[in-house]
Amino acid sequence: MYADWIAADWGTSNLRLWAIGPEGQVMVERSSADGMGKLTPEGFEPVLVALAGDLLEPGRVTQVLICGMAGARQGWVEAPYTATPCPPASLSPVPVKTRDPRLSVRILPGVCQTDPADVMRGEETQIAGFLAMEPDFDGTLCLPGTHTKWVRVAQGQIRHFRTAMTGEMFALLSTQSVLRHSVHGEAFSDPAFADALEQALSAPDGLLLDLFSIRPSSLLNDTPAEVARARLSGLLIGSELAATRDYWRSMPVVIIGDAGLSARYGAALTRAGASARVSDHPALALNGLIAAHAHLSEDMT
C-alpha cells in the first residue's frame, strides 16, 4: 500500500503524517515523538524515512508536503515567512534536498507581519483548512495554545494577526513562580475563573498586582488550589481579551484548537459579549495541507 503523496505536520514536539491515496483519501495516519525540538537538520530525513519508508513506492518519487516547525530557522530547512496580507493555502513551499531518491520534500512557509512584528508557523495551515470548509468567512479566528493567535481573516486572506503568550505565562507562573505553591493539581473552579475573568477585563492594568494576590490569599484564607488555579487562568485570559478587543468586538469569532482550552476561551468570549463559536471541523491541519497541495498541483498544470 503506497502513498500517492504524503502530508506532514511537523511540530516542535511531534510529527504527524498522512498517506494520501490516488483518490485523495487518507490511507494511513501515523505519528512520532521526534519533533523539531529533538532534531538537528541532519536528523529529519532519517525520522521521516523510518516513519513512512514503507509507504514510498520503489522506483517512484513520492511528494511530501510539510507544514510547521520543520521550516523554522532551527528546523530541517528554513522556509522564509510570507508577509500579510496573504492567502494561507497558496504559499510557495521550499524544496529540501534529500538523499533518498524516493522522496521529493517541500516545506510550507509561515506567515509574518512587520508592524507590529509577529510570526506564525503551522497555524496558517490550520487556517487554510478552515477556509477550505468556510471560504466566505469574514471575522476573527482564535487559535488558543501556548502562544494564542488572533487572526483577522477576510476575502480568503490572512489580513493581520497578534500573538499572546498567555499559555506560556500560565505554565511558567504555575510551575516556576511563587504561585506554584498555591495552584498545584489539575482541579479547576469555574466560578473562580469567571470572577477573575471579569476582574481582568474591567481593570487589566492591575494584572501584576492581582496575580500576586493569589499567593497571600492561599496563605491567609486557605484558598483551595482549584480556586487559585482557576483565578490564575481567568486573570491571564481576561487580560488577553482586554488587549485584543479589536479582534472580537463587533465581529464573529471562531475558535480553533484543543477542545478543553477552546471551550474555556469560548465561555470567556461569551461572557465578554463576543459572538463566538468553537470550530467543529476536524483535522484542519490535514485539510490545509490538502488545499495547499491542490494549489501546487494547479500551478504545475
N, C-alpha and C positions, 0 to 999 in steps of 0.2 A: 504494500500500500504506500505509494509515493505521492508526495505533495505536488500540486501544480505550482504553488508558491507558498511562502511561509510569512506570517505576520508575527511580529515580536514586540512586546512592551518590556523594555529593559530598564528597570528602575535601580535605585541606589541599593536596595536590599534584596530584590528578587528579579528573576527573569521569567516571563510568561510568554509562551508561543502557541500559535495555532497553525496547523497544517491545513491549507485551503485546497479543496479539490477542483477539478475542471469545471464543475457547475457552480462554483462559488460557495459550496457547502463546507462547513468545518468538519474535517475528517478526524483530527486528533487535537487535543489540548494538553499541553504539558507545562510544568513549571520547575524552577530550580532556585535554590537559595543563593546561587552565585550572582549576586547583584553587582552593580558597578563599583560599589564601595569596597569590595573584596579583591578586585582585579587590577592588574597592570594592563596596558594596551595589548601586550602580547598574549594575555590570558583569555581574551574574549573569544577568539575563533575556536580554541580547543573546547571551551564550555559549550559553545553553540553546536559544534560537531558532536560532542558527547550526548547532547540532549536530542538532537534532530538528525544525526547521521543516517539512521535507518530510514528516514523519510526522503532522502535525496536519491533520485534515480541515477544509477550508474550511466555514464556516458552522456548525461544531460545536465545543463546548467539550470539550477533552481534559484529563482529570485527570492531574496529575503528582504523584507521591508521592516525597519526597526524604528520605534519611537522611544523617547525617554532619555534617561541619563547616560546611555551608551554614547550619545552625541555631545556630552559635556566636555569641557576642556581637559578634565582628568579621566575621560572615558576612553572608548576604543579609538575613535577619530572625532575631532571636534567638528560639529555641524553648526556653522555660524547662525546667529539669530536672524530672523526676518522681522523687519520693523513694522509696527502697526501704522495705519490700518492694513489688514491683510486677511484674505480668506484662509481658514485654518487647514483646509484639506488639499490645497494645491501648492504647498510649499515645496521648493526644489530640494530633493534629498541629496546627500553627499555620498558618492561611491566609496567603498572600502576595498583596498587590495587584500585579497585572501590567498592563502597557499593551496587550499582545497579547490581543485578545478570544477567541482560540482556546485560551487557557491557563487552567487552574484549578490553582494550585500550592499544595501543603501540605508542611510540613516536620515530620518527626517529632522530638520532644524527645529529649534524652539522659536519663541516669539519674544520680541523686546520692544520697549519704548524708551525714549530718551528723556522726556520731561513730563512727570518725574521718572527717574531711572527705575526700570523694573524689568524682570525677565520671567519667562515660564518655559518649562521644558517637559513635555509629556501631557500637560493639561490641554494644550492646543489640539491634541489628537482626540481627547475625550469630547472637546467642543465640536470638532468636526463630526464625530459620531452622533452627537446630539442634533446638530443641524441637518444631518442626513435624514433624521426622523422628523424634525420640525424645521424645515428650511425657511419658513416665513417668520420665525421667532424674532421679536424685536423687544429687547429688555436686557436684564442682567442675569448672568449665570454666576452662582456662588459655588465654589468648589472647596469645601472645608477640609482641613487637614493640618499637618504640621505647619505649613505655610498656606493659609487660606487665600484663594484667588477670588477677586471680584472683577468680573469681566463684562464690559458693555458690548453687546452684540447687536448689529443692525445690518440688514441687507446682505446677510450671509458672511459678514466680516467681523473680525475682532477689531473694534474701534479703539478702545483703550482699556486699561485694567490697573488694579492695585493689588498688592500682596500684603497680608497681615500675618505677623509671626505669632499669632495667638496660640496655636497648638504647641509650638516650641516653647513659648513662655510658660504655658501651663506645665509642660514636662519639666522644665528647669526649676520652676518655683516649687513644684510638688515633690521633687526628688533631691534638689541640691541647695535649697534655701532654708532659712529658719522655719518656713511654713511646713516643711516636710514632717515635723513632729506633730502637726495638727491635722493633716489631710491624708493620713495613711489609709490603706484599704481601697476598695472599689465601690463601697456603698455610696449612694447619692440621694440627696434630698431635693425633690422638685420644687417644693415651696421656697426653700432657701435659695435655690438658683433663680427663681422668679423675682424674689426680693432684691437680690444682688444685681440682677439684670436691670431692674427699674432704677436702682440707685446709680449705676454707672451710666445709664442712658441720660438721666436727668442732670448728673454732675460728673462728667468724665474727667474734669480737671482734678478731682480728688482721688484718682485711681491709686497713686502710690501710697497715700495715707490709708485708704480703705483696705489695701492689700495687707499692710502690716497689722491692721486691727484684727485680722483673722487669728494671729498667734495669741495676743493677750486675751482675746475672747475665750479661747480654749483653756488658758491658764486660770483666768478669774471666774469664768462662768461655766466651766466644764462643758463647753460646746462640743457636741458629738462630732466625730471625724466626718461622717457623711454630710453634716451641715457645713462644716468648714470646707470640705472638698467642693461641694456644690456652690458655695459662696465664691470660692476662687474662680471657678468656671464662669459663673454669672458675671462677676466683675470684669473679667477679661473679654468675654464675648460682648457684654454691654458696651464696653469701651470701644471695641471694634465696630459695632453697629453705629455708635455715635460718630465715629470718624468716617464712615462710609455712607452717610445718609444720601448723598447724591446718587449712589448706585441703587438704592432700594426705595427711595421715596418717589411716589408717583409713577412707578413703572413696575411691570411684572418681574418677579424673581423666580428662577428655577434653581433648585439646589441639587448638586451632583456630588456623590461620594458615598462613603461608608454609611450604612443605614442608620446606625445609632447616632452618629455625630450629625448626620443630615437632619434627623428628626429633632435634635436639640436646636439646631440653627433654625429649622422651620418654626418651632414653637417660639423661639426668641423673636424672630422677624414678625410673626403674627401678633405677639404682644406689643411690639413696637409700632404696629399699624401698617405693616407692609402687606402686599399681595404676593404671597409666596407659596410655592408647592415644591415637593420633592420629586425629582425625575423618576419615572417608573420604567425608563428604558434600560434594559440590561446591556452589559458588555459594550459600553460606549467606546473604550479604547480600541477594541476589535473593530467596531463599526467605523471608527475614524480611520483606522489603517486600511480597511477595505475601500473606503471612499477615496483615500489618498492613492491607493493602488489603481483605482479606476481612472482617476485623473491622469496618472502617469501613463497608463495604457492608451488613453485617448491622445496624449501628446506624442506617443510613438507611432500612431497610425496616420 
